[in-house]
Amino acid sequence: MAKGKASVSSSGASMSQYDVEVEKRLKALEAVAHPVPTGKTAGGLEAKVDALIATLKQQFPAKFADL
């Protein structure tokens, strides 16, 4: 009799070939959906926050004067 080639998950549970394929696809999607920050966009983000703070101070000076 041939034995299956089930993989083992990080918790130690057996995984079918389908489970292995789903896990592989999920990891690929997560890598795209949650990229590692590189710092390249931080400058643009900082400028946007500064612009937002300036707008809030202008529109609501009593509430945002201390920002």
N, C-alpha and C positions, 0 to 999 in steps of 0.2 A: 504494500500500500504506500502511496506517495504522501508525504507530509506537506502541509501547506507552508507557504513562505510568509506568514504573518509577521508584521513588524511589531515593535513594542513602543508604546507611547512614553512620554517623560514620566508618567505616573506608574509605569510598569504594566499597563493593561495591553492586551493583544489588540492589534489593529489589522483589519482586513486590507486587501489591496485597494478597495474603494476608499477606505478611511485614509490610507496613505496618500492617495491622489487628492482627496479633499483637503487634507492638511497641507499638502504642497501648494495647492492653489490658494488656500487661505493665507499662507505665509507670503506668497507673491503679492496678493492684494493688499495685505497689511503694509508691506514694504513701500507700495506706491501711495497708499492712503495716509501713512504716517512717516514721511521722510525724516531723516535725521537732520536737525538744523545745522546749517553750515556758517551762519553769520553773514551771508551775502545780502540777505533781505533786511537785516537789522537796521541799516541806515534809512531805508525807505519807511520802515515801520515807525521809527523814531520821529521822522518828519510828519507822518500822519498823526501821531499822538500829539505832537506840538501844535499842529493846526487845529485839532479837535479841542485842545485845551484853550487855545486863543478864541475859538468860536464860542465855547461855553462861557468864558470870561466876558465876552462882548454881549452875548444874549442874556446872561444871568449874572451880572456883576456882584450882586449881594451874596449869592450862593457860592460862587467859584472865585472870589477875589484872592483867596489864600493859596491857590494852586500854583 
